[in-house]
Amino acid sequence: MNPVNVGLLGIGTVGGGTYTVLARNAAEIARRAGRPINITVVADKNPARARELTGGNCQITDDAFAVVNDPTVDVVVELIGGYGVAKELVLQAIENGKHVVTANKALLAVHGNEIFAAAQKKGVTVAFEAAVAGGIPIIKALREGLAANRIEWAAGIINGTTNFILSEMRDKGLPFAEVLKEAQRLGYAEADPTFDIEGVDAAHKATLMASIAFGIPIQFDKAYVEGITKLEAIDIKYAEQLGYRIKLLGIARQREDGVELRVHPTLVPAKRLIANVEGAMNAVLVKGDAVGATLYYGKGAGAEPTASAVIADLVDVARSAAVDPDNRVPHLAFQPDQLRDLPILPIAEAETAAYLRLRVEDKPGVLADITRILADQSISIDAMLQREPEEGEGETDIIILTHRCKEKQTNAAIAKAEALSAVKGKVTRLRLETLQ
Ligand code: HSE
């Protein structure tokens, strides 16, 4: 059978890994795909480095548009990233009738509806396993392996940088800023790690998971996004004392009245497997009505783990290229005309338990006032901790874990508590998920 000719756009970390793994496992991959998969041309802004990495075994150019317009290229692998030129290249490749494989979660989370509609019209595939959780085949699992289920929710540690930072803050009791510097030194975090630490990268991935889990259009702009920059080491410590770990989770939950789509630091019971995912590793927990909870764990970034996902997509494309486009696995798991118009709910409507830390005057009646405020909002208390004040300190911390309620109830209770003269400063609120 004819080989599949691949044009690779960007031979950085993931592109380099893709080239290496495709070459190393060529025979095994061809046995799976039914035909050889060859990178015939590479576009990179640094052609000299591309030549060095490929050993002169394929054509090199610095003109990515020449690759997407090359009639001999069957599949374009886009590993440039970002929303700018990558979007133009992907749309041009589709327009030229080429399949596309991409790891670009930002592009798909923001422009995915347009890109998938264009691909649908042209009868080509845009595959994106590498866009979510790197080497973990979570897209395949959600889209195909769990196709029998009504998926209730998915919750994932889907950003390795922030998981590394949280692990170090907990292990070593270090403040956020110090660990971030270490993450940068070790090469986990980007030089500008804003997308990682502000939760945007995780929100891109959670948005894609929500779409394929529930069959809804991609709506990144409606996701609630809160990173870890404001997280204090003291809350990691108190959470630990109460039997919880704090993880940055991307959460997508399907309810009758809409979808919760949120990224935020989350208390998770320490005994859950996902709470013990440490360092730069990723994990996604998915709850289906038939299968129950399933957990997917692995490397969410890095050259060869991400290449593993890119190449799996290439194998899929090679196998399905001859299949009538209407009979291929749909991009968003559900048939395009069967996507549901289920709204993404505002964060105030989210149903979560809460962790509240209040700095209070240590005097009679303060705790009673606070619990009265919670009761007035119909919020039930699950656990409580009060730090023993230092000699003569006069103030202390009260930590309250609530049962599940609507976030707007917690908001109202926080506002009332902050208005008490015995409560000093702002109440710290974190969300808590039992993930049962
Ligand atoms: N910056 C991402 C992370 C890399 O830290 O997980 C893969 O998307």
Boltz pocket constraint, residues with backbone or C-beta under 6 A from the ligand:
constraints:
  - pocket:
      binder: B
      contacts: [[A, 130], [A, 131], [A, 134], [A, 158], [A, 159], [A, 160], [A, 161], [A, 162], [A, 188], [A, 196], [A, 201], [A, 280], [A, 300], [A, 301]]
      max_distance: 6.0
